[in-house]
Amino acid sequence: CMFVQCLAQGGLGQRLRLFVLMTFCFHSATTFPKGCYHAEEDGYKTFRCSNAQLTEVPKDIPNDTNKLYLDFNQIAFLPVDAFRNLPVLLELDLSHNAIVRIESGAFRGLSEHLHSLDLSSNKLVSVNKDVFSNLKAKVNLSSNPWLCDCRLQELIRTVDLVAGSSGSIVCDSSAKEEHVGKPFLQVVTDMDFCSVYKKTTDIAMLVTMFGWFAMVISYLVYYVRQNQEDARRHLEYLKSLPSKQRKSEESSTISTVV
């Protein structure tokens, strides 16, 4: 009502400014997904989409957002540049989703300001360490169904974990059955997954090289035997010819060789 009254009473310039303001406000309100809202909390501009039944990261998040809450949704995938237009984002909560895959570059553009990233209680089994390259944020990776292997070991070495969260990074699967259900940091104190992986890779490479070597040797043996057989047959053929014809064949063979 106040907008309408101002439009009726104000001059043309004032009316135009109010109309633009109304359009912007209505547009902003309608672009937010259902269950999401933008507010200022404790001096920080916050965008909350908690428990909003989202299946992907919203597209129209205000670029002045400091804190983003996308927890308790059904987001399963984080694509490249999922948060590229959020230059002042400080906290990102993606906990309690269904995230199974994160592409390298998903957090690109957040390295300078982001200081908290929560990925706990998702469905992460394996993540490339490059996903978190140059990221300075404290990361929570707890309560995911992790595969304990060299890839996870490299990931743990790369990220800066939230204090107290490492004990909840538990092996849901592993090459060794006795590791299942144990905290990863407890398992890795007794076993270097990357060392085992390197040894396995080296053995596989040696087996492959031996296989190729055996194939080359087999071919050379076959080639020599085949030539010997051809030479023997040719000699027997020459011996079976009459003497004059044999000499002619031999001279012809010699001249051909020369």
Phi and psi in degrees as GROMACS dihedral restraints (atoms count N, CA, C in turn):
[ dihedral_restraints ]
;  ai    aj    ak    al  type     phi  dphi    fc
    3     4     5     6     1   -63.8    20    10
    4     5     6     7     1   -40.6    20    10
    6     7     8     9     1   -61.1    20    10
    7     8     9    10     1   -44.1    20    10
    9    10    11    12     1   -64.3    20    10
   10    11    12    13     1   -41.1    20    10
   12    13    14    15     1   -64.5    20    10
   13    14    15    16     1   -41.9    20    10
   15    16    17    18     1   -65.0    20    10
   16    17    18    19     1   -39.3    20    10
   18    19    20    21     1   -64.0    20    10
   19    20    21    22     1   -36.7    20    10
   21    22    23    24     1   -72.6    20    10
   22    23    24    25     1   -35.8    20    10
   24    25    26    27     1   -93.2    20    10
   25    26    27    28     1   -28.0    20    10
   27    28    29    30     1   -77.4    20    10
   28    29    30    31     1   167.3    20    10
   30    31    32    33     1   -75.0    20    10
   31    32    33    34     1  -178.4    20    10
   33    34    35    36     1   -63.5    20    10
   34    35    36    37     1   -43.5    20    10
   36    37    38    39     1   -64.2    20    10
   37    38    39    40     1   -43.6    20    10
   39    40    41    42     1   -65.3    20    10
   40    41    42    43     1   -40.3    20    10
   42    43    44    45     1   -60.0    20    10
   43    44    45    46     1   -43.5    20    10
   45    46    47    48     1   -63.3    20    10
   46    47    48    49     1   -43.2    20    10
   48    49    50    51     1   -63.6    20    10
   49    50    51    52     1   -42.9    20    10
   51    52    53    54     1   -65.8    20    10
   52    53    54    55     1   -36.7    20    10
   54    55    56    57     1   -64.9    20    10
   55    56    57    58     1   -43.5    20    10
   57    58    59    60     1   -62.1    20    10
   58    59    60    61     1   -41.4    20    10
   60    61    62    63     1   -62.8    20    10
   61    62    63    64     1   -44.8    20    10
   63    64    65    66     1   -62.1    20    10
   64    65    66    67     1   -43.2    20    10
   66    67    68    69     1   -60.9    20    10
   67    68    69    70     1   -43.8    20    10
   69    70    71    72     1   -63.8    20    10
   70    71    72    73     1   -44.5    20    10
   72    73    74    75     1   -63.9    20    10
   73    74    75    76     1   -45.3    20    10
   75    76    77    78     1   -66.6    20    10
   76    77    78    79     1   -37.8    20    10
   78    79    80    81     1   -65.0    20    10
   79    80    81    82     1   -44.2    20    10
   81    82    83    84     1   -62.1    20    10
   82    83    84    85     1   -40.4    20    10
   84    85    86    87     1   -67.7    20    10
   85    86    87    88     1   -34.3    20    10
   87    88    89    90     1   -84.9    20    10
   88    89    90    91     1   -18.6    20    10
   90    91    92    93     1   -83.9    20    10
   91    92    93    94     1   -18.3    20    10
   93    94    95    96     1   -71.4    20    10
   94    95    96    97     1   135.9    20    10
   96    97    98    99     1   -61.5    20    10
   97    98    99   100     1   155.7    20    10
   99   100   101   102     1   -60.3    20    10
  100   101   102   103     1   131.4    20    10
  102   103   104   105     1    92.3    20    10
  103   104   105   106     1    -1.1    20    10
  105   106   107   108     1  -107.4    20    10
  106   107   108   109     1   147.4    20    10
  108   109   110   111     1  -152.5    20    10
  109   110   111   112     1   155.7    20    10
  111   112   113   114     1  -111.3    20    10
  112   113   114   115     1   128.1    20    10
  114   115   116   117     1  -150.1    20    10
  115   116   117   118     1   169.7    20    10
  117   118   119   120     1  -108.5    20    10
  118   119   120   121     1   122.3    20    10
  120   121   122   123     1  -127.1    20    10
  121   122   123   124     1   119.7    20    10
  123   124   125   126     1    54.6    20    10
  124   125   126   127     1    36.1    20    10
  126   127   128   129     1    85.3    20    10
  127   128   129   130     1    -0.9    20    10
  129   130   131   132     1  -110.0    20    10
  130   131   132   133     1   137.2    20    10
  132   133   134   135     1   -78.6    20    10
  133   134   135   136     1   117.3    20    10
  135   136   137   138     1  -117.1    20    10
  136   137   138   139     1   137.3    20    10
  138   139   140   141     1  -118.3    20    10
  139   140   141   142     1   115.1    20    10
  141   142   143   144     1  -110.0    20    10
  142   143   144   145     1   126.0    20    10
  144   145   146   147     1  -132.1    20    10
  145   146   147   148     1    36.4    20    10
  147   148   149   150     1   -68.5    20    10
  148   149   150   151     1   134.5    20    10
  150   151   152   153     1    53.3    20    10
  151   152   153   154     1    44.7    20    10
  153   154   155   156     1  -105.3    20    10
  154   155   156   157     1    11.6    20    10
  156   157   158   159     1    59.4    20    10
  157   158   159   160     1    35.1    20    10
  159   160   161   162     1   -76.8    20    10
  160   161   162   163     1   144.1    20    10
  162   163   164   165     1  -112.5    20    10
  163   164   165   166     1    -3.1    20    10
  165   166   167   168     1  -154.1    20    10
  166   167   168   169     1   165.7    20    10
  168   169   170   171     1   -68.6    20    10
  169   170   171   172     1   129.3    20    10
  171   172   173   174     1   -59.2    20    10
  172   173   174   175     1   150.3    20    10
  174   175   176   177     1   -87.3    20    10
  175   176   177   178     1   -32.6    20    10
  177   178   179   180     1  -106.6    20    10
  178   179   180   181     1    49.3    20    10
  180   181   182   183     1   -75.8    20    10
  181   182   183   184     1   129.8    20    10
  183   184   185   186     1   -55.5    20    10
  184   185   186   187     1   133.1    20    10
  186   187   188   189     1   -76.5    20    10
  187   188   189   190     1    -1.0    20    10
  189   190   191   192     1   -99.3    20    10
  190   191   192   193     1    13.6    20    10
  192   193   194   195     1   -68.0    20    10
  193   194   195   196     1   132.5    20    10
  195   196   197   198     1   -98.3    20    10
  196   197   198   199     1   -34.5    20    10
  198   199   200   201     1  -129.7    20    10
  199   200   201   202     1   127.5    20    10
  201   202   203   204     1  -122.6    20    10
  202   203   204   205     1   120.9    20    10
  204   205   206   207     1  -112.4    20    10
  205   206   207   208     1   110.3    20    10
  207   208   209   210     1  -119.5    20    10
  208   209   210   211     1    26.4    20    10
  210   211   212   213     1   -76.2    20    10
  211   212   213   214     1   160.1    20    10
  213   214   215   216     1    56.6    20    10
  214   215   216   217     1    51.5    20    10
  216   217   218   219     1  -127.5    20    10
  217   218   219   220     1  -165.8    20    10
  219   220   221   222     1  -119.0    20    10
  220   221   222   223     1    32.8    20    10
  222   223   224   225     1   -68.6    20    10
  223   224   225   226     1   128.1    20    10
  225   226   227   228     1  -112.8    20    10
  226   227   228   229     1   -15.6    20    10
  228   229   230   231     1  -146.5    20    10
  229   230   231   232     1   135.8    20    10
  231   232   233   234     1  -114.2    20    10
  232   233   234   235     1   106.9    20    10
  234   235   236   237     1   -79.4    20    10
  235   236   237   238     1   175.5    20    10
  237   238   239   240     1   -60.6    20    10
  238   239   240   241     1   139.0    20    10
  240   241   242   243     1    58.5    20    10
  241   242   243   244     1    37.1    20    10
  243   244   245   246     1   -64.5    20    10
  244   245   246   247     1   -24.2    20    10
  246   247   248   249     1  -130.2    20    10
  247   248   249   250     1    35.5    20    10
  249   250   251   252     1   -69.9    20    10
  250   251   252   253     1   -24.5    20    10
  252   253   254   255     1  -101.1    20    10
  253   254   255   256     1    31.8    20    10
  255   256   257   258     1  -124.9    20    10
  256   257   258   259     1    72.5    20    10
  258   259   260   261     1   -70.5    20    10
  259   260   261   262     1   -16.9    20    10
  261   262   263   264     1  -118.4    20    10
  262   263   264   265     1    23.5    20    10
  264   265   266   267     1   -72.2    20    10
  265   266   267   268     1   129.4    20    10
  267   268   269   270     1  -106.3    20    10
  268   269   270   271     1   -38.2    20    10
  270   271   272   273     1  -130.0    20    10
  271   272   273   274     1   136.9    20    10
  273   274   275   276     1  -134.1    20    10
  274   275   276   277     1   116.1    20    10
  276   277   278   279     1  -109.3    20    10
  277   278   279   280     1   110.0    20    10
  279   280   281   282     1  -117.2    20    10
  280   281   282   283     1    21.6    20    10
  282   283   284   285     1   -70.3    20    10
  283   284   285   286     1   159.1    20    10
  285   286   287   288     1    55.1    20    10
  286   287   288   289     1    49.8    20    10
  288   289   290   291     1  -117.3    20    10
  289   290   291   292     1  -158.4    20    10
  291   292   293   294     1  -125.6    20    10
  292   293   294   295     1    34.5    20    10
  294   295   296   297     1   -66.9    20    10
  295   296   297   298     1   122.8    20    10
  297   298   299   300     1  -114.6    20    10
  298   299   300   301     1   -20.3    20    10
  300   301   302   303     1  -143.6    20    10
  301   302   303   304     1   136.7    20    10
  303   304   305   306     1  -128.2    20    10
  304   305   306   307     1   121.1    20    10
  306   307   308   309     1   -79.4    20    10
  307   308   309   310     1   147.5    20    10
  309   310   311   312     1   -61.4    20    10
  310   311   312   313     1   130.0    20    10
  312   313   314   315     1    98.7    20    10
  313   314   315   316     1     0.7    20    10
  315   316   317   318     1   -62.7    20    10
  316   317   318   319     1   -33.7    20    10
  318   319   320   321     1  -104.7    20    10
  319   320   321   322     1    18.5    20    10
  321   322   323   324     1   -61.5    20    10
  322   323   324   325     1   135.6    20    10
  324   325   326   327     1    95.1    20    10
  325   326   327   328     1    -5.3    20    10
  327   328   329   330     1  -104.7    20    10
  328   329   330   331     1    -2.5    20    10
  330   331   332   333     1   -64.1    20    10
  331   332   333   334     1   -30.8    20    10
  333   334   335   336     1   -78.7    20    10
  334   335   336   337     1   -34.6    20    10
  336   337   338   339     1  -114.1    20    10
  337   338   339   340     1   -32.2    20    10
  339   340   341   342     1   -62.5    20    10
  340   341   342   343     1   129.2    20    10
  342   343   344   345     1  -122.6    20    10
  343   344   345   346     1    -2.0    20    10
  345   346   347   348     1  -147.1    20    10
  346   347   348   349     1   124.6    20    10
  348   349   350   351     1  -132.8    20    10
  349   350   351   352     1   116.7    20    10
  351   352   353   354     1  -108.6    20    10
  352   353   354   355     1   112.0    20    10
  354   355   356   357     1  -117.8    20    10
  355   356   357   358     1    21.5    20    10
  357   358   359   360     1   -71.5    20    10
  358   359   360   361     1   156.9    20    10
  360   361   362   363     1    56.4    20    10
  361   362   363   364     1    49.6    20    10
  363   364   365   366     1  -117.9    20    10
  364   365   366   367     1  -155.5    20    10
  366   367   368   369     1  -123.1    20    10
  367   368   369   370     1    35.3    20    10
  369   370   371   372     1   -74.2    20    10
  370   371   372   373     1   126.9    20    10
  372   373   374   375     1  -106.8    20    10
  373   374   375   376     1   -41.8    20    10
  375   376   377   378     1  -152.6    20    10
  376   377   378   379     1   135.2    20    10
  378   379   380   381     1  -136.0    20    10
  379   380   381   382     1   134.8    20    10
  381   382   383   384     1   -68.3    20    10
  382   383   384   385     1   136.2    20    10
  384   385   386   387     1   -61.5    20    10
  385   386   387   388     1   -24.4    20    10
  387   388   389   390     1   -65.8    20    10
  388   389   390   391     1   -18.7    20    10
  390   391   392   393     1   -57.8    20    10
  391   392   393   394     1   -34.0    20    10
  393   394   395   396     1  -105.2    20    10
  394   395   396   397     1    14.7    20    10
  396   397   398   399     1   -62.0    20    10
  397   398   399   400     1   136.1    20    10
  399   400   401   402     1    68.1    20    10
  400   401   402   403     1     4.6    20    10
  402   403   404   405     1   -84.0    20    10
  403   404   405   406     1   128.0    20    10
  405   406   407   408     1   -99.7    20    10
  406   407   408   409     1    -0.1    20    10
  408   409   410   411     1   -72.1    20    10
  409   410   411   412     1   153.3    20    10
  411   412   413   414     1   -75.2    20    10
  412   413   414   415     1   129.2    20    10
  414   415   416   417     1  -116.2    20    10
  415   416   417   418     1   136.8    20    10
  417   418   419   420     1  -109.0    20    10
  418   419   420   421     1   113.7    20    10
  420   421   422   423     1  -113.9    20    10
  421   422   423   424     1    15.3    20    10
  423   424   425   426     1   -72.6    20    10
  424   425   426   427     1   161.0    20    10
  426   427   428   429     1    58.1    20    10
  427   428   429   430     1    46.6    20    10
  429   430   431   432     1  -122.4    20    10
  430   431   432   433     1   153.8    20    10
  432   433   434   435     1   -80.9    20    10
  433   434   435   436     1    67.6    20    10
  435   436   437   438     1   -68.9    20    10
  436   437   438   439     1   142.0    20    10
  438   439   440   441     1   -90.3    20    10
  439   440   441   442     1   117.0    20    10
  441   442   443   444     1   -82.7    20    10
  442   443   444   445     1   108.5    20    10
  444   445   446   447     1  -154.6    20    10
  445   446   447   448     1  -170.5    20    10
  447   448   449   450     1   -62.3    20    10
  448   449   450   451     1   -35.2    20    10
  450   451   452   453     1   -62.8    20    10
  451   452   453   454     1   -43.0    20    10
  453   454   455   456     1   -67.9    20    10
  454   455   456   457     1   -37.8    20    10
  456   457   458   459     1   -61.4    20    10
  457   458   459   460     1   -43.1    20    10
  459   460   461   462     1   -66.9    20    10
  460   461   462   463     1   -36.3    20    10
  462   463   464   465     1   -63.6    20    10
  463   464   465   466     1   -46.0    20    10
  465   466   467   468     1   -62.3    20    10
  466   467   468   469     1   -35.0    20    10
  468   469   470   471     1   -69.3    20    10
  469   470   471   472     1   -26.8    20    10
  471   472   473   474     1   -83.6    20    10
  472   473   474   475     1   -43.3    20    10
  474   475   476   477     1   -87.4    20    10
  475   476   477   478     1   159.1    20    10
  477   478   479   480     1  -100.1    20    10
  478   479   480   481     1   101.4    20    10
  480   481   482   483     1   -74.2    20    10
  481   482   483   484     1   147.3    20    10
  483   484   485   486     1   -62.3    20    10
  484   485   486   487     1   135.8    20    10
  486   487   488   489     1   -55.9    20    10
  487   488   489   490     1   130.7    20    10
  489   490   491   492     1    85.4    20    10
  490   491   492   493     1    -4.1    20    10
  492   493   494   495     1   -91.1    20    10
  493   494   495   496     1   -16.5    20    10
  495   496   497   498     1   -64.3    20    10
  496   497   498   499     1   -31.4    20    10
  498   499   500   501     1   -66.6    20    10
  499   500   501   502     1   -17.9    20    10
  501   502   503   504     1   -99.1    20    10
  502   503   504   505     1     8.6    20    10
  504   505   506   507     1   -91.2    20    10
  505   506   507   508     1    96.1    20    10
  507   508   509   510     1  -112.1    20    10
  508   509   510   511     1   144.6    20    10
  510   511   512   513     1   -72.3    20    10
  511   512   513   514     1   112.9    20    10
  513   514   515   516     1   -87.4    20    10
  514   515   516   517     1   -25.6    20    10
  516   517   518   519     1  -151.2    20    10
  517   518   519   520     1   156.2    20    10
  519   520   521   522     1  -165.8    20    10
  520   521   522   523     1   162.0    20    10
  522   523   524   525     1   -65.0    20    10
  523   524   525   526     1   -27.7    20    10
  525   526   527   528     1  -109.9    20    10
  526   527   528   529     1   125.5    20    10
  528   529   530   531     1   -59.7    20    10
  529   530   531   532     1   -32.9    20    10
  531   532   533   534     1   -68.7    20    10
  532   533   534   535     1   -13.0    20    10
  534   535   536   537     1   -82.3    20    10
  535   536   537   538     1   -21.6    20    10
  537   538   539   540     1   -63.5    20    10
  538   539   540   541     1   131.1    20    10
  540   541   542   543     1    89.6    20    10
  541   542   543   544     1    -3.2    20    10
  543   544   545   546     1  -101.9    20    10
  544   545   546   547     1   148.2    20    10
  546   547   548   549     1   -59.7    20    10
  547   548   549   550     1   138.2    20    10
  549   550   551   552     1   -59.9    20    10
  550   551   552   553     1   -41.4    20    10
  552   553   554   555     1   -65.7    20    10
  553   554   555   556     1   -26.9    20    10
  555   556   557   558     1   -72.0    20    10
  556   557   558   559     1   -40.6    20    10
  558   559   560   561     1   -68.6    20    10
  559   560   561   562     1   -41.4    20    10
  561   562   563   564     1   -72.0    20    10
  562   563   564   565     1   -15.7    20    10
  564   565   566   567     1   -69.7    20    10
  565   566   567   568     1   -26.6    20    10
  567   568   569   570     1  -101.8    20    10
  568   569   570   571     1   -10.6    20    10
  570   571   572   573     1  -148.2    20    10
  571   572   573   574     1   130.7    20    10
  573   574   575   576     1   -96.0    20    10
  574   575   576   577     1   101.9    20    10
  576   577   578   579     1   -60.7    20    10
  577   578   579   580     1   -37.6    20    10
  579   580   581   582     1   -70.7    20    10
  580   581   582   583     1   -32.4    20    10
  582   583   584   585     1   -66.5    20    10
  583   584   585   586     1   -43.2    20    10
  585   586   587   588     1   -63.4    20    10
  586   587   588   589     1   -42.0    20    10
  588   589   590   591     1   -62.7    20    10
  589   590   591   592     1   -41.5    20    10
  591   592   593   594     1   -63.9    20    10
  592   593   594   595     1   -42.8    20    10
  594   595   596   597     1   -63.0    20    10
  595   596   597   598     1   -42.8    20    10
  597   598   599   600     1   -62.3    20    10
  598   599   600   601     1   -41.9    20    10
  600   601   602   603     1   -64.5    20    10
  601   602   603   604     1   -42.6    20    10
  603   604   605   606     1   -61.9    20    10
  604   605   606   607     1   -42.4    20    10
  606   607   608   609     1   -63.9    20    10
  607   608   609   610     1   -43.0    20    10
  609   610   611   612     1   -62.2    20    10
  610   611   612   613     1   -38.8    20    10
  612   613   614   615     1   -66.6    20    10
  613   614   615   616     1   -41.3    20    10
  615   616   617   618     1   -63.7    20    10
  616   617   618   619     1   -41.9    20    10
  618   619   620   621     1   -62.6    20    10
  619   620   621   622     1   -41.9    20    10
  621   622   623   624     1   -63.6    20    10
  622   623   624   625     1   -44.7    20    10
  624   625   626   627     1   -63.2    20    10
  625   626   627   628     1   -41.6    20    10
  627   628   629   630     1   -62.4    20    10
  628   629   630   631     1   -39.2    20    10
  630   631   632   633     1   -61.9    20    10
  631   632   633   634     1   -45.5    20    10
  633   634   635   636     1   -64.2    20    10
  634   635   636   637     1   -41.0    20    10
  636   637   638   639     1   -61.7    20    10
  637   638   639   640     1   -43.8    20    10
  639   640   641   642     1   -62.4    20    10
  640   641   642   643     1   -38.0    20    10
  642   643   644   645     1   -64.8    20    10
  643   644   645   646     1   -41.7    20    10
  645   646   647   648     1   -64.8    20    10
  646   647   648   649     1   -45.0    20    10
  648   649   650   651     1   -62.0    20    10
  649   650   651   652     1   -43.3    20    10
  651   652   653   654     1   -60.5    20    10
  652   653   654   655     1   -41.2    20    10
  654   655   656   657     1   -65.7    20    10
  655   656   657   658     1   -42.7    20    10
  657   658   659   660     1   -63.1    20    10
  658   659   660   661     1   -43.0    20    10
  660   661   662   663     1   -61.4    20    10
  661   662   663   664     1   -44.4    20    10
  663   664   665   666     1   -62.2    20    10
  664   665   666   667     1   -43.1    20    10
  666   667   668   669     1   -62.2    20    10
  667   668   669   670     1   -45.7    20    10
  669   670   671   672     1   -64.0    20    10
  670   671   672   673     1   -45.6    20    10
  672   673   674   675     1   -62.5    20    10
  673   674   675   676     1   -39.7    20    10
  675   676   677   678     1   -64.6    20    10
  676   677   678   679     1   -41.5    20    10
  678   679   680   681     1   -66.0    20    10
  679   680   681   682     1   -39.5    20    10
  681   682   683   684     1   -62.8    20    10
  682   683   684   685     1   -40.5    20    10
  684   685   686   687     1   -65.2    20    10
  685   686   687   688     1   -41.8    20    10
  687   688   689   690     1   -64.2    20    10
  688   689   690   691     1   -41.3    20    10
  690   691   692   693     1   -65.4    20    10
  691   692   693   694     1   -41.2    20    10
  693   694   695   696     1   -62.9    20    10
  694   695   696   697     1   -42.4    20    10
  696   697   698   699     1   -64.8    20    10
  697   698   699   700     1   -38.6    20    10
  699   700   701   702     1   -65.8    20    10
  700   701   702   703     1   -40.3    20    10
  702   703   704   705     1   -64.7    20    10
  703   704   705   706     1   -42.9    20    10
  705   706   707   708     1   -62.1    20    10
  706   707   708   709     1   -36.9    20    10
  708   709   710   711     1   -64.5    20    10
  709   710   711   712     1   -42.8    20    10
  711   712   713   714     1   -63.7    20    10
  712   713   714   715     1   -39.9    20    10
  714   715   716   717     1   -65.9    20    10
  715   716   717   718     1   -29.1    20    10
  717   718   719   720     1   -78.5    20    10
  718   719   720   721     1   -11.4    20    10
  720   721   722   723     1   -82.5    20    10
  721   722   723   724     1   154.4    20    10
  723   724   725   726     1   -58.8    20    10
  724   725   726   727     1   155.9    20    10
  726   727   728   729     1   -56.7    20    10
  727   728   729   730     1   -45.5    20    10
  729   730   731   732     1   -65.5    20    10
  730   731   732   733     1   -45.5    20    10
  732   733   734   735     1   -66.0    20    10
  733   734   735   736     1   -35.3    20    10
  735   736   737   738     1   -64.2    20    10
  736   737   738   739     1   -41.6    20    10
  738   739   740   741     1   -63.5    20    10
  739   740   741   742     1   -39.8    20    10
  741   742   743   744     1   -63.3    20    10
  742   743   744   745     1   -42.6    20    10
  744   745   746   747     1   -64.3    20    10
  745   746   747   748     1   -40.9    20    10
  747   748   749   750     1   -64.5    20    10
  748   749   750   751     1   -43.9    20    10
  750   751   752   753     1   -64.8    20    10
  751   752   753   754     1   -36.0    20    10
  753   754   755   756     1   -66.7    20    10
  754   755   756   757     1   -39.6    20    10
  756   757   758   759     1   -64.5    20    10
  757   758   759   760     1   -41.9    20    10
  759   760   761   762     1   -64.4    20    10
  760   761   762   763     1   -45.9    20    10
  762   763   764   765     1   -63.1    20    10
  763   764   765   766     1   -35.9    20    10
  765   766   767   768     1   -64.8    20    10
  766   767   768   769     1   -42.6    20    10
  768   769   770   771     1   -63.3    20    10
  769   770   771   772     1   -43.4    20    10
